[in-house]
Protein backbone atom coordinates (compact mmCIF):
# COMPACT_ATOMS: atom_id res chain seq x y z
CA UNK A 1 0.00 0.00 0.00
CA UNK A 2 1.36 3.42 -0.95
CA UNK A 3 1.83 6.14 1.64
CA UNK A 4 2.13 9.93 1.56
CA UNK A 5 3.85 12.31 3.96
CA UNK A 6 1.43 14.17 6.21
CA UNK A 7 3.12 17.41 5.12
CA UNK A 8 1.16 17.01 1.86
CA UNK A 9 -2.13 16.69 3.72
CA UNK A 10 -1.30 19.64 5.95
CA UNK A 11 -0.66 21.97 3.04
CA UNK A 12 -3.73 20.92 1.04
CA UNK A 13 -6.05 21.00 4.06
CA UNK A 14 -4.80 24.50 4.82
CA UNK A 15 -5.47 25.64 1.26
CA UNK A 16 -8.93 24.08 1.08
CA UNK A 17 -9.83 25.57 4.45
CA UNK A 18 -8.73 29.00 3.24
CA UNK A 19 -11.15 28.60 0.33
CA UNK A 20 -14.07 28.06 2.68
CA UNK A 21 -14.23 24.33 3.42
CA UNK A 22 -14.63 23.11 6.97
CA UNK A 23 -11.30 21.89 8.34
CA UNK A 24 -12.77 19.50 10.89
CA UNK A 25 -15.00 17.92 8.28
CA UNK A 26 -12.08 17.48 5.86
CA UNK A 27 -10.07 15.73 8.55
CA UNK A 28 -12.96 13.56 9.66
CA UNK A 29 -14.13 12.48 6.20
CA UNK A 30 -10.60 11.95 4.92
CA UNK A 31 -9.80 9.69 7.85
CA UNK A 32 -6.62 11.57 8.76
CA UNK A 33 -5.88 11.27 12.50
CA UNK A 34 -5.71 14.86 13.69
CA UNK A 35 -2.68 14.21 15.88
CA UNK A 36 -0.64 13.40 12.76
CA UNK A 37 -1.07 16.95 11.47
CA UNK A 38 1.21 18.19 14.23
CA UNK A 39 4.05 15.83 13.34
CA UNK A 40 6.62 16.23 10.58
CA UNK A 41 7.59 12.63 9.86
CA UNK A 42 4.34 10.71 9.58
CA UNK A 43 3.23 8.78 6.49
CA UNK A 44 -0.45 8.04 5.88
CA UNK A 45 -2.11 5.64 3.41
CA UNK A 46 -2.27 7.22 -0.04
CA UNK A 47 -6.02 6.70 -0.20
CA UNK A 48 -6.37 9.48 2.40
CA UNK A 49 -4.64 11.99 0.14
CA UNK A 50 -6.77 10.98 -2.85
CA UNK A 51 -9.90 11.25 -0.69
CA UNK A 52 -8.85 14.74 0.36
CA UNK A 53 -8.82 15.82 -3.29
CA UNK A 54 -12.23 14.28 -3.89
CA UNK A 55 -13.67 16.21 -0.96
CA UNK A 56 -12.06 19.42 -2.19
CA UNK A 57 -13.42 18.97 -5.71
CA UNK A 58 -16.96 18.29 -4.51
CA UNK A 59 -16.95 20.86 -1.73
CA UNK A 60 -15.72 23.68 -3.97
CA UNK A 61 -17.51 22.43 -7.09
CA UNK A 62 -14.19 22.51 -8.90
CA UNK A 63 -13.15 19.29 -10.71
CA UNK A 64 -9.67 20.75 -11.22
CA UNK A 65 -9.16 22.00 -7.67
CA UNK A 66 -5.56 20.72 -7.64
CA UNK A 67 -4.53 23.45 -10.09
CA UNK A 68 -5.24 26.52 -7.91
CA UNK A 69 -3.96 24.73 -4.81
CA UNK A 70 -0.69 23.80 -6.54
CA UNK A 71 -0.34 27.37 -7.84
CA UNK A 72 -0.14 28.57 -4.25
CA UNK A 73 2.58 26.09 -3.37
CA UNK A 74 4.93 27.43 -0.69
CA UNK A 75 8.59 26.63 -1.15
CA UNK A 76 9.99 24.37 1.59
CA UNK A 77 6.56 23.31 2.87
CA UNK A 78 7.55 19.72 2.03
CA UNK A 79 10.71 19.79 4.09
CA UNK A 80 13.69 17.74 2.88
CA UNK A 81 12.16 17.10 -0.54
CA UNK A 82 11.88 20.82 -1.25
CA UNK A 83 15.31 21.65 0.16
CA UNK A 84 16.96 19.04 -2.05
CA UNK A 85 15.43 20.83 -5.04
CA UNK A 86 16.00 24.42 -3.96
CA UNK A 87 19.66 24.02 -2.97
CA UNK A 88 20.59 22.65 -6.41
CA UNK A 89 22.56 24.95 -8.74
CA UNK A 90 20.27 24.81 -11.79
CA UNK A 91 16.70 23.98 -12.72
CA UNK A 92 17.82 20.76 -14.38
CA UNK A 93 19.76 19.67 -11.30
CA UNK A 94 16.77 20.52 -9.13
CA UNK A 95 14.31 18.54 -11.24
CA UNK A 96 16.76 15.63 -11.22
CA UNK A 97 16.13 15.27 -7.47
CA UNK A 98 12.41 14.55 -8.01
CA UNK A 99 12.86 10.92 -9.03
CA UNK A 100 15.53 9.54 -6.68
CA UNK A 101 14.11 11.20 -3.57
CA UNK A 102 10.34 11.13 -4.11
CA UNK A 103 9.97 8.71 -1.19
CA UNK A 104 10.69 11.67 1.10
CA UNK A 105 7.04 12.59 0.47
CA UNK A 106 5.39 9.58 -1.19
CA UNK A 107 5.92 5.88 -1.75
CA UNK A 108 2.99 5.92 -4.17
CA UNK A 109 4.71 7.82 -6.96
CA UNK A 110 7.68 7.79 -9.24
CA UNK A 111 9.14 10.64 -11.30
CA UNK A 112 11.22 10.11 -14.43
CA UNK A 113 13.23 12.88 -16.12
CA UNK A 114 14.17 12.24 -19.73
CA UNK A 115 15.99 14.37 -22.28
CA UNK A 116 15.22 14.05 -25.96
CA UNK A 117 16.61 16.32 -28.69
CA UNK A 118 15.87 19.87 -27.52
CA UNK A 119 13.35 19.04 -24.80
CA UNK A 120 13.28 17.52 -21.33
CA UNK A 121 10.19 15.69 -20.05
CA UNK A 122 9.27 15.04 -16.43
CA UNK A 123 6.72 12.22 -16.12
CA UNK A 124 4.83 11.13 -13.02
CA UNK A 125 3.43 7.65 -12.46
CA UNK A 126 1.25 6.29 -9.69
CA UNK A 127 1.46 2.90 -8.00
CA UNK A 128 -2.14 2.68 -6.80
CA UNK A 129 -5.24 4.82 -7.15
CA UNK A 130 -8.17 5.35 -9.47
CA UNK A 131 -10.89 7.80 -10.42
CA UNK A 132 -11.10 11.48 -9.59
CA UNK A 133 -8.82 11.20 -6.55
CA UNK A 134 -6.02 9.70 -8.63
CA UNK A 135 -6.48 12.25 -11.43
CA UNK A 136 -6.24 15.17 -9.00
CA UNK A 137 -3.28 13.63 -7.16
CA UNK A 138 -1.38 13.34 -10.44
CA UNK A 139 -2.39 16.85 -11.51
CA UNK A 140 -1.22 18.20 -8.16
CA UNK A 141 2.09 16.37 -8.48
CA UNK A 142 3.00 17.99 -11.78
CA UNK A 143 1.58 21.45 -11.09
CA UNK A 144 3.23 21.63 -7.65
CA UNK A 145 6.64 20.78 -9.11
CA UNK A 146 6.19 23.53 -11.69
CA UNK A 147 5.04 26.02 -9.05
CA UNK A 148 8.03 25.17 -6.88
CA UNK A 149 10.39 25.67 -9.80
CA UNK A 150 8.87 29.06 -10.61
CA UNK A 151 9.61 30.22 -7.08
CA UNK A 152 13.29 29.39 -7.49
CA UNK A 153 14.08 30.97 -10.89
CA UNK A 154 13.99 34.52 -12.17
CA UNK A 155 11.55 35.35 -14.93
CA UNK A 156 8.78 33.26 -16.46
CA UNK A 157 8.92 29.50 -16.62
CA UNK A 158 6.39 27.64 -18.75
CA UNK A 159 6.07 24.19 -20.24
CA UNK A 160 5.94 23.50 -23.97
CA UNK A 161 3.67 20.45 -23.71
CA UNK A 162 1.61 18.65 -21.08
CA UNK A 163 0.05 15.18 -21.29
CA UNK A 164 -2.54 13.94 -18.80
CA UNK A 165 -4.30 10.61 -18.51
CA UNK A 166 -7.50 12.19 -17.25
CA UNK A 167 -10.44 12.75 -19.57
CA UNK A 168 -10.69 16.08 -21.41
CA UNK A 169 -12.27 18.77 -19.21
CA UNK A 170 -15.11 21.01 -20.30
CA UNK A 171 -12.84 24.02 -19.99
CA UNK A 172 -9.08 23.73 -20.54
CA UNK A 173 -8.32 27.37 -19.70
CA UNK A 174 -7.30 26.64 -16.08
CA UNK A 175 -4.72 24.17 -17.42
CA UNK A 176 -3.38 26.72 -19.90
CA UNK A 177 -3.14 29.34 -17.14
CA UNK A 178 -1.17 27.05 -14.83
CA UNK A 179 1.11 25.24 -17.27
CA UNK A 180 1.61 28.17 -19.65
CA UNK A 181 0.94 26.21 -22.84
CA UNK A 182 -1.97 25.36 -25.10
CA UNK A 183 -0.25 22.11 -26.12
CA UNK A 184 -2.37 19.94 -23.85
CA UNK A 185 -3.15 16.27 -24.50
CA UNK A 186 -5.85 14.60 -22.42
CA UNK A 187 -6.56 10.88 -22.34
CA UNK A 188 -2.82 10.33 -22.83
CA UNK A 189 -0.79 7.31 -21.74
CA UNK A 190 1.29 9.27 -19.24
CA UNK A 191 1.08 12.30 -16.95
CA UNK A 192 3.98 14.52 -17.95
CA UNK A 193 5.18 18.03 -18.67
CA UNK A 194 7.85 18.97 -21.17
CA UNK A 195 10.30 21.88 -21.04
CA UNK A 196 12.78 23.30 -23.52
CA UNK A 197 16.18 21.79 -22.82
CA UNK A 198 17.71 25.27 -22.61
CA UNK A 199 15.60 25.94 -19.50
CA UNK A 200 17.53 23.29 -17.60
CA UNK A 201 20.60 25.54 -17.41
CA UNK A 202 18.75 28.36 -15.67
CA UNK A 203 20.30 29.01 -12.23
CA UNK A 204 18.20 28.69 -9.11
CA UNK A 205 18.10 31.77 -6.91
CA UNK A 206 17.95 29.48 -3.87
CA UNK A 207 21.18 27.58 -4.57
CA UNK A 208 23.05 26.56 -1.41
CA UNK A 209 25.90 24.09 -1.99
CA UNK A 210 26.81 23.89 1.71
CA UNK A 211 23.27 22.96 2.77
CA UNK A 212 23.02 20.60 -0.19
CA UNK A 213 26.11 18.79 1.04
CA UNK A 214 24.56 18.37 4.47
CA UNK A 215 21.21 17.11 3.11
CA UNK A 216 22.51 14.67 0.53
CA UNK A 217 23.54 11.96 3.06
CA UNK A 218 20.05 12.19 4.58
CA UNK A 219 18.53 11.82 1.13
CA UNK A 220 20.70 8.82 0.29
CA UNK A 221 19.30 7.04 3.34
CA UNK A 222 15.75 7.23 1.95
CA UNK A 223 14.21 4.04 0.54
CA UNK A 224 14.41 3.80 -3.26
CA UNK A 225 11.43 4.86 -5.40
CA UNK A 226 8.78 2.19 -5.97
CA UNK A 227 9.38 -0.36 -8.72
CA UNK A 228 6.33 0.32 -10.84
CA UNK A 229 6.85 -2.66 -13.11
CA UNK A 230 6.69 -5.04 -10.16
CA UNK A 231 3.66 -3.24 -8.74
CA UNK A 232 1.46 -3.56 -11.83
CA UNK A 233 0.69 -7.29 -11.63
CA UNK A 234 -0.41 -6.78 -8.02
CA UNK A 235 -2.61 -3.86 -9.02
CA UNK A 236 -4.15 -5.90 -11.81
CA UNK A 237 -4.79 -8.79 -9.42
CA UNK A 238 -6.62 -6.45 -7.04
CA UNK A 239 -8.64 -4.88 -9.85
CA UNK A 240 -9.53 -8.31 -11.25
CA UNK A 241 -10.80 -9.43 -7.86
CA UNK A 242 -13.13 -6.41 -7.75
CA UNK A 243 -14.11 -6.89 -11.40
CA UNK A 244 -15.11 -10.52 -10.78
CA UNK A 245 -17.31 -9.43 -7.88
CA UNK A 246 -18.95 -6.79 -10.07
CA UNK A 247 -19.34 -9.13 -13.05
CA UNK A 248 -17.25 -6.80 -15.23
CA UNK A 249 -14.25 -8.87 -16.29
CA UNK A 250 -12.58 -7.49 -19.39
CA UNK A 251 -9.36 -5.73 -20.30
CA UNK A 252 -11.24 -2.49 -20.89
CA UNK A 253 -13.09 -2.63 -17.57
CA UNK A 254 -9.99 -3.44 -15.54
CA UNK A 255 -7.99 -0.71 -17.30
CA UNK A 256 -10.74 1.75 -16.41
CA UNK A 257 -10.57 0.68 -12.76
CA UNK A 258 -6.84 1.39 -12.82
CA UNK A 259 -7.32 4.78 -14.49
CA UNK A 260 -5.31 3.84 -17.55
CA UNK A 261 -5.82 2.68 -21.12
CA UNK A 262 -5.95 -0.99 -22.22
CA UNK A 263 -2.86 -0.44 -24.34
CA UNK A 264 -0.88 1.06 -21.44
CA UNK A 265 -2.04 -1.71 -19.11
CA UNK A 266 -0.82 -4.38 -21.52
CA UNK A 267 2.52 -2.60 -21.88
CA UNK A 268 2.97 -2.32 -18.11
CA UNK A 269 2.35 -6.03 -17.70
CA UNK A 270 4.78 -6.82 -20.49
CA UNK A 271 7.43 -4.69 -18.73
CA UNK A 272 6.79 -6.78 -15.60
CA UNK A 273 7.36 -10.01 -17.55
CA UNK A 274 3.76 -11.12 -17.83
CA UNK A 275 0.62 -10.56 -19.94
CA UNK A 276 -3.01 -9.67 -19.48
CA UNK A 277 -4.09 -13.18 -20.44
CA UNK A 278 -1.71 -14.77 -17.96
CA UNK A 279 -2.83 -12.54 -15.09
CA UNK A 280 -6.49 -13.17 -15.95
CA UNK A 281 -5.94 -16.93 -15.96
CA UNK A 282 -3.99 -16.71 -12.70
CA UNK A 283 -6.83 -14.77 -11.06
CA UNK A 284 -9.39 -17.27 -12.32
CA UNK A 285 -7.44 -20.19 -10.92
CA UNK A 286 -7.15 -18.54 -7.51
CA UNK A 287 -10.83 -17.57 -7.52
CA UNK A 288 -11.85 -21.13 -8.32
CA UNK A 289 -9.60 -22.49 -5.56
CA UNK A 290 -11.24 -20.12 -3.06
CA UNK A 291 -14.76 -21.24 -3.94
CA UNK A 292 -16.49 -23.31 -1.25
CA UNK A 293 -17.96 -26.70 -2.13
CA UNK A 294 -18.63 -28.35 -5.48
CA UNK A 295 -19.78 -26.10 -8.33
CA UNK A 296 -21.67 -26.88 -11.49
CA UNK A 297 -20.05 -26.02 -14.83
CA UNK A 298 -22.53 -23.21 -15.31
CA UNK A 299 -21.79 -21.76 -11.86
CA UNK A 300 -18.03 -22.06 -12.46
CA UNK A 301 -18.35 -20.17 -15.74
CA UNK A 302 -20.39 -17.48 -14.01
CA UNK A 303 -17.95 -17.23 -11.11
CA UNK A 304 -14.93 -16.91 -13.41
CA UNK A 305 -16.43 -14.39 -15.80
CA UNK A 306 -16.87 -16.65 -18.83
CA UNK A 307 -19.68 -16.09 -21.29
CA UNK A 308 -20.71 -19.77 -21.01
CA UNK A 309 -19.49 -23.19 -19.90
CA UNK A 310 -18.13 -23.92 -23.37
CA UNK A 311 -15.80 -20.95 -23.20
CA UNK A 312 -14.58 -22.13 -19.83
CA UNK A 313 -13.83 -25.65 -21.07
CA UNK A 314 -11.73 -24.29 -23.92
CA UNK A 315 -9.64 -22.32 -21.44
CA UNK A 316 -9.40 -25.01 -18.77
CA UNK A 317 -6.12 -26.49 -19.98
CA UNK A 318 -4.43 -23.11 -20.21
CA UNK A 319 -5.55 -22.13 -16.71
CA UNK A 320 -4.32 -25.44 -15.29
CA UNK A 321 -0.83 -24.57 -16.50
CA UNK A 322 -0.77 -21.23 -14.68
CA UNK A 323 0.94 -21.24 -11.28
CA UNK A 324 -0.71 -19.17 -8.61
CA UNK A 325 2.64 -18.08 -7.15
CA UNK A 326 2.67 -15.92 -4.05
CA UNK A 327 1.98 -12.56 -5.60
CA UNK A 328 -0.80 -11.62 -3.18
CA UNK A 329 -2.78 -13.18 -0.33
CA UNK A 330 -5.99 -15.02 -1.04
CA UNK A 331 -8.06 -12.65 1.05
CA UNK A 332 -9.21 -9.14 0.24
CA UNK A 333 -7.68 -7.84 -3.02
CA UNK A 334 -9.97 -4.87 -3.55
CA UNK A 335 -8.41 -1.48 -4.17
CA UNK A 336 -8.71 0.88 -1.26
Secondary structure, DSSP 8 states (H G I E B T S, - for coil): --EEEHHHHHHHHHHHHHTT--HHHHHHHHT--GGGGG-SS-EEEHHHHHHHHHHHHHHTT-TTHHHHHHHT--TTTTTHHHHHHHTSSBHHHHHHHHHHTGGGTBSSEEEEEEEETTEEEEEEEESS--HHHHHHHHHHHHHHHHHHHHTTSSS----SEEEESS---S--HHHHHHHS-S-EEES-SSEEEEEEGGGGG-B-TT--HHHHHHHHHHHHTS-----HHHHHHHHHHHHHHHHHHHT--SHHHHHHHTTS-HHHHHHHHHHTT--HHHHHHHHHHHHHHH--S---HHHHHHHTT-SSHHHHHHHHHHHHT---TTSS-SS-----
